[in-house]
Amino acid sequence: MKLLFEKNVKGSNNFRFPIHDLPEIDLQETLPETHWRETSLGIPELSEVEAVRHFTELSHYAFGVDDGMYPLGSCTMKYNPKINEWAAIQPGFANIHPYQPPETVQGALELMYELQLMLANIGGMTRFSLQPAAGAQGEMAGLMIIRAFHKYNNDEKRNIILIPDSAHGTNPASASVVGFKVREIRSNEKGRVDLEDLKSKLGNDVAGLMLTNPNTLGLFETDILEISELVHKSGGLLYYDGANLNAIMGIARPGDMGFDIVHYNLHKTFATPHGGGGPGAGTVGVKEFLEPFLPNPTIEKMADGTYGFNNNRPLSIGKVKTFYGNFGVCVKAYTYIKSLGMQGIRQACEQAVLNANYLRHHLAEDYDIPYNELCKHEFVATSKKQEQFGIRALDIAKRLIDFGYHPPTIYFPLIVHEAMMFEPTETESKERLDDFIAAMKQIAKECRENPELVKTAPHSTIIKRVDETRAARTPILKFPNNCSDRN
Ligand SMILES: *Cc1c(COP(=O)(O)O)cnc(C)c1O
């Protein structure tokens, strides 16, 4: 496919600016000649219809959950009901400005206030900040709160964050962004935190433990209460990575497990479309004793029933995002939670777990499943049984595209060799899951009978197999030639 720059036809853009009625300026005087461009801007020129066709064509290359099943583990690509979009584009929400006086945006403030309360209720926490724009930023804010808490207690020597070896890559990255050192905790043969290893690594230099429960293998940390007690006893705090709350929402609460700080990804669990860069919301919540450290400002309900901001919080870690977060995402999450109700939230969770176990059970007939036990919302399989035919997880993932499915997450978590991580989510029907299982069975058969077919997949796409690392190693971020050079 050609780039816009290559489709450039000089003079085809018929848009004209209206003739202005402002006085002429002396350009020499306004801008020194040394700052003048010597060449034209090189912006492509296309007629409106050609531009529309270009972007429509591009959209056909993309794949989203509205096209088909997207079982990308750890990413919760659930279907996002359109009513959420409807709510977010209501003019009273979409056309307001963050600098408007609070008394003119009471509805928006009430929505944010209510949303943070609902999130706190779902997690067993006291209070949430909606500011962070993504899960990783929620982690950063949460870790800043941990640091501020220890500083407040004159306990700044605590500069270690413990993180299990199965953790999402953002966890160690966020810890190091905030200035902590990371100490890794081993997983045991059951895929859970190794308690002996944890004990040996706790000490008065440990600021806290970051945990995902269920972990990235989709397994519930059954020792969570003991883990929480151990960490608290040694003076550390417990951070819950709740990017994917689908596994427990409405049933179990991180607050009840002993976690002090959590973040959720509204763009995964609470039905905001994601992938491709946002916008998202990595809301961060805390127990009461950490409330003073939450980002500024908080949204408060005043004694007279109106809503406003509170910036007067001296212990706050400060602002982590311009204004109050990605408000549109908050509207979608609010609508999602309200339209399901707490009963529906629980049901979504149960269905997500049921779907994952149904899939796991059926895939176990053809694929190796290293921790083959009751899982939560996702599970990890491998390509071990297909290795004898020269097949890797990558090949199976690519072949799935030919069947109209998005591949699972592969090569994560890092502790599983040739991992394929499946998360069907609650929004797939049994019929859809059966079709998917049939495709996976067909691929397993092809691996045995015609491995070349799998190794060279995908065959049905415009772009065939791409170099997995070139885009990251040698990014080309700019069209090499100005289009003015070409015409
Ligand atoms: C997605 C995810 C994150 C990071 O969220 P972003 O919004 O992509 O920054 C962190 N932890 C887990 C477990 C996740 O699945």
The ligand as an ORCA input file, in Angstrom:
! r2SCAN-3c Opt
* xyz 0 1
  C      -1.669     -4.044     30.498
  C      -1.018     -4.291     31.781
  C      -0.250     -3.289     32.401
  C       0.083     -1.965     31.737
  O      -1.017     -1.200     31.340
  P      -0.851     -0.050     30.234
  O      -2.153      0.671     30.211
  O      -0.536     -0.738     28.958
  O       0.276      0.834     30.669
  C       0.286     -3.567     33.634
  N       0.100     -4.752     34.226
  C      -0.621     -5.753     33.659
  C      -0.790     -7.057     34.375
  C      -1.204     -5.554     32.414
  O      -1.902     -6.524     31.827
*
